[in-house]
Amino acid sequence: METTETFESLVRAEFAPKSTYLNTASNGLLPARTVAALHEAALLRAEGRPLTSLYEDVEACRAGYARLAGVPATRVAAGASVAAHSGVIAASLPAGAEVLTAEDDFTSVLNPFHIRGDLKVRAVPLERVAESVRPDTALVAISAAQSADGRIADLPALREAARAHGARTYVDFSQTAGWLPMDADAYDFTASVSFKWLLGPHGAAFLVVPEDFGGLTPVLAGWVAGEEPWDSCYGPVAELAHSARRFDLTHALFTFAGLRRSLDLVEELGVAAVHAHDVGLADRFRAGLAALGHEPVPAPGSAIVSVPGLGARQPELSRAGIEVSHRAGNLRASFHLFNTPADVDHLLDALAD
């Protein structure tokens, strides 16, 4: 476990933001080691050197994410977006199947099920998802934390309700992976992008599937999905990978080169330490908001804080060097390992003016 001193020294060595950056729920900052790896990857291509190390980076990322998710690497597929992973799951459902979702959840979790046109997609308020599972529910699809306001789903209750009714579960950890402990093994399918709390570049997203693949068909499979990828470049893939790699999409190699170093950093710091740091700052912000007479959307234990009615102040805050988001009318601030109490106080002072 990292000491406070080690945590702070690691963070200082990796980050030097030029703004008060409180917007990880949109994009995480890139660590210095990640920027260096991206530069080296670009030089490999520019100079015509072998790219072998970049393919090794993909497998290192798969293994690193698997450790964070608490599953074997053989259950992790490396793709490009949560929407693509959602699409594979949506394609596996029979016509007429019911998919239960949370109202106004993030589009990438929902839209592939709607676009099918022959599924029964039902949306209920987040706090009612578990009680709304019924015998004809085939799948519950939900984000672990809501993008718009940071509310955390009651995943244990959802899991138990789904099991009681024979429904499968699909959880998007994009807004929690990296700061909230993740148990992907507790759900049938899980996914996450890597450019938020995992501090990676855009272009990578992971899908965790059961050992038996959960009835999914790799409808997006290309050559990288073969058991022997370099022997699967021409004609139909003769033998799909025996692992979740059969659901891989062609890898954005530069992205994985950088992401490998970002995942290393998250592992070095430890999710428990990151969680304590991030939520501590969010709670400081909540307390400061109360002193100013503002009431955020209730989201206890979340690293994301959204304040109704203040979203329109985002442009002026940005001009003042404070980066937050305007989401669904709310001012959304999100806190991560490179933030400090001074960052929180800077935002509070700006809101008080």
N, C-alpha and C positions, 0 to 999 in steps of 0.2 A: 504494500500500500504506500502511495506517495505521501511524503510529509508536505505540509503547507509550503515550506520553503522550496522543496523540490518542484512542486506543482507550479509555483510562481516563477521559478527560474526557467523551467521548461517553456512556459507560456511566453515569458519575456524574450526568450531566444528565438521564438518562432513568429511572433506577431508584432507589427509596428503600425497600427492603423493611423491614418491621417485624418480621421473623423471620429466622432462618437458614434460608433457603429452598433446599433441595437436592432439589427434586421436579419438575424440568422434564420428566422422562419422563412425568409425569401431565399437568401444565399449565405452560406457560411464563408468566412474569410479563408484564404489559402495560407497555410503555414509556409514559412521560408523553405523548408525542406521539400515541400511539394512544388513550389515554384522552380527550385533548382532541378528537380527531376523532370518537370515539363520542358525546361530549357534543354536538358541533356537529350531527352527523347526527340525533340525537334532537330537537334544537331545530328542525331543518327540518320534521320531521313535526309537532311540537307547535305550530309557528307557521304551518303551512300554506304554506310556501314551496316553490318548485319543487324536485324531487328529481333534476334532471338530473345534478348533480355526483356523486350516489351511483352512477348507472349508469356514469359515467366512472371511478369508483373500481374497479368490477369489471374493466374492461378494463386499467387500470393494474396491478392485481394479477395478471391473467393474464400480462401482459408481464413483470412483475417475477419471477414464479415461473419463467417460461420462461427468463429469463436465468440464474437459479440452477440450473435443470435442464439447461441447455445445449442447448435445442431452440428452434425458432421458435414464436412465440405461437400460430400457426395449428394447432399440434398439442396445445394445452393446453385441456382442458375444465374449467370451474369448477362444482363441485357442492357437496354438503353433507357427505358422509361417505365414508370408504374402503369401508365395507360396500356402499354404493350403487354405487360404481364396480366393486367386485368382482362385484356382482350382474349388471351389464351384461356383464362378461367371461364369467361363468358361463353366462349365457343364450345366448352365441354358440357354445357347444360342442355337438357332436353327442352324442346319447345313447350311452353306453358309453365315452366318451372318458376317458382316464386323466389325472388331475391329481396331480402329485407335490408334496408339502408337507413342511414341517419339523414334527416332533413338538412339540405344545404351542405352536405359533405363535399370534399374536394372532387372536382370533376373527373380526374383521372381514375378515381375509385368507382365512380358511378356510370359514366357515359358509355363504356363498352357494353354494359348490360342493357342500357336503354336502346343503344343503336341496333341491337339484335332485332328488335321489333316484335318478337314472339315470346318474350319473357314477361312475367308479371313482376314488375319492380315496385315495391312498396316502401315509402319513406315515412318515418315517424320521428318525433323529437328524440334527440340523443339520449336523454334520461329515460326514455321508454323503450329502448331497443330490446333489452333483455326480456321484458314482460310481453313484448309483441311477437316473439318467436312462437310459431304455431305448428301443428303437425304437418301442414303442407308447405312449410318453408324449406326450400332446398339449400339456400346459402344465405349467410349473413355477411355482408360486406361493409367494412367500416374503417375509419382512420382511428389510430390509437389516441391521437390528439387532433382536435379540429383546427384546421389551418386558419380560419377566420378569427377565432377568439381563444384558442388554447385549451378549451375544455377537454378533459381527459375522459375517455370512455371507460365504463366499468367493465373491463374485459373479463375478469373472472366470472361475473354474473352472466355476461353474454355467453361465455363458453359453456357454463353449466346449463343454461337454457337451451342452447343449440344441441348439446348432447342429449338432453331429456327428450327432444323432439326429433332427433335424427338428422338435424341440419348440419351442414358444413360451415366452416368459418374462414373468412378472408380478412386479414388485418393489414392495413398500410401503416408502417412504422416511420414514414418519412419525417414526421414532425417530432419524433421522440428518439429514434435511433441515434445514439451518441451521448445522450444525457439521461435517459430513463432506462433502467435495466430491462432487457428484452428477453422474453422466453418464447421464441418462435415455435418450439416443439409443442406448445400448448394449443396450437391452432392448426387447421388443415393447410392453409396457404397464408403466407405473409410476404410482404414486399417492402422495399424502401428505396428511395433515391439516395444518392451519396453526396449531393452538393449543398446540403444544409448543415445539420449538426455533425455529420461525419467529415466535413471540411474538405471535400474533394471537388474536382472540377465537374462541370456539367458533362453528361453523356454516359453515365453508368447508373444502373439500378439493379437490385438483386431480388430474386424470387426464391422463396423456400417452399419446397413441396414435400409431401410424405415420401417415405421409402418406396412405396408402390406407385408413386406419381399421382395418386388421387384421381385417377380416371382422366387426366389431362392428355390431350393430343398435341404434340409440338407443331402446331399449324404454321408457325413462323420459322421453322427449322431451315437452316442453310448448311453450308459445308462445315461450319464450326460445331454443329450439333452431331456430327458423326463420331463414332467410337474412335476412328482414326481420321482426324480432320483432313490431313494432307492427302489422304487417299479418297477423299469425298468431294473433290473439287469439280468433278465432271459427271453429268448424269445424275439420276436420283441417288440419294444417300443409301448405300447398301445396308449399313448397320448403324442405327442410332446409338449414341452414347448410352452406356449402361447406367449412368448417373443422371442427376438433374442437368448436367451439361447438355442434354438433348434439347433443353429449352433455351439454350444460349442464343443470343443474337450476335451478329458480327461485331467484334469488339472495337470500340474507339480506343486504340492502343495508347495514344498520348494520355487520355483520361485515366486509364488504369495505371500508367506509369506514375502519375501524380498521386492518385488515390492510395496507392500502396503506402506511400509515406504518411499520408493523412491518417489512415487506419492505424499505422504503427504508433503515431502520436496519441491517438485516443486510447489505445491499449496501454501505452506507457503511463498515461495519466490515471487511467482507471475510470470506468463509467460512474462508480459510486462517488468518487471525488468530484467529477465533473457535475454530477447531479446536485451534490451539496452546494457547490459554488453557484451554479446557474439558478437554482430555486431560491437560494439565499438572496441573490440580487433581485429576483422577481418579487420576493416578499418585501424587500426594502422599498421597491417601487410602489407596491400596493399600499404600504403604510404611508408613504409620502403622498400618494394620491388622496388617501382619506383625509390627510391634514389639509389638502387643498380643496376639499369638498367634492371630489370626483369619486364615482363608484365604478370600478371595472367590472367586466363580465365575470361572474363567479367561476373561478377555475383553480381551486386549491391544489397546491402541489405542482403547478405547471410552470415551466420556464417562459411561457408566452403570456403576456398581459395585454388585454384589449380594453380600451376605454370608449364607451359609446359617446357620440357627439363631438369627438375631438379629431376625427379622421381628416377633416378639411384643413387642419393645421400642419399636415405633413409637408407640403411644399415650403412653408416658411421655416420649419425646423430643418429641412434639408439645406436651405440657404444659410442657415446658422451652423452647419456642419454636424447636424444630428440626424442620423439615418434611421428612420422607422418606416412603417407601412400604413397605408390607408386601405382598410379591408372592411367591406360591408358597413361603411359608415363609422367604423371604429378606428381609433389610433391604436396600432398594434406594435408593441415593443417586445423584442425577444432577446433573451440574455444567454451568453455562452462564455466559454472559458477565458476568452481574451478580454471580457468586460470587467470593470472594476466598480466599487462603490462610487467613485468620482463620476463615472459615466452616468450612473443612475441619478445622482444629484444634479448633474448638468441638465439632464432632461427635465427633472422636476423644476429646476429654476427657470428653464425656458417656458414651461407650461404655466408657471406662476406669473410671468410677466404679462 
